[in-house]
Amino acid sequence: MADRIISCPHCGQQMSVQEDWAGMALECPNCKKTLTCPQFSSPDSTPFAPKSPMSSGAQGAPEQPGASGKFLRKAGSVAVIAIIGLVIFLVQSRMEENHIRDEIRNLFASASFIYSGAQLTDIKKQSGNNYTVTFRRDGKTYRRPIRYRTTGHNKAVIELAFQYKDRQDYLLEDAGLLWENIKKNNADLSSYRMIDAKPQSAGVVRLTLANGNRTEKADLHITNKESFDGTAQIEYRLTPVY
């Protein structure tokens, strides 16, 4: 094929091309802009066509695919895979957290003698397996820190995440809740009402009880080792004080 001379329509730079390159995208060696090699109808014709996109390459050479395009496509694929993996992880984490909350609701409602009859209204995750539960009973709102875990047999339990010796406010509140439950299960105490409660030592509250015009005192011992596993009930002992 014969060589032809054409001029760059952008900067006027002349370059040598072959006739069979007609229609190919070329790069000007001077201004580096793209031009299309024209169709040749006579030896002197030098028409120009609108430019078309091409990769950078040697002077007057046909377009060749660049390595940068391959890299960008590969990087894009990696990014998409990473995003999909993150979405799957977040969905699985959310499903697991919802499952734990459902188990806490079921265990809290069925296991504790102190909190039986309470309506669980909120569960907030604190850190790790620690949560704070909010519940209502007899028109009052209470909050308690709990810990969720599974046993060696993959059985879920929740535990009170505090000690009464460190939280006397919880001790007094739980003593009142426990006393109401004791009354419901003991006909001999149904006529008594608690008018005062004072902590004595870790897990011990001295109750002042009124029965008509007479008042009596009793120590309520509460064991702070309860695990709510659907069957356990908190241990307590009521001892008269003479």
Sequence and secondary structure as in RCSB ss.txt:
>XXXX:A:sequence
MADRIISCPHCGQQMSVQEDWAGMALECPNCKKTLTCPQFSSPDSTPFAPKSPMSSGAQGAPEQPGASGKFLRKA
GSVAVIAIIGLVIFLVQSRMEENHIRDEIRNLFASASFIYSGAQLTDIKKQSGNNYTVTFRRDGKTYRRPIRYRT
TGHNKAVIELAFQYKDRQDYLLEDAGLLWENIKKNNADLSSYRMIDAKPQSAGVVRLTLANGNRTEKADLHITNK
ESFDGTAQIEYRLTPVY
>XXXX:A:secstr
  EEEEE TTT  EEEEEGGGTT EEE TTT  EEE    SSTT    B        STT      HHHHHHHHH
HHHHHHHHHHHHHHHHHHHHHHHHHHHHHHHHHHHH SSSTT EEEEEEEEETTEEEEEEEETTEEEEEEEEEEE
 TTS EEEEE S TTT HHHHHHHHHHHHHHHHHT GGGTT EEEEEEEEETTEEEEEEEETTEEEEEEEEE S 
 EESSS    EEEEEE 
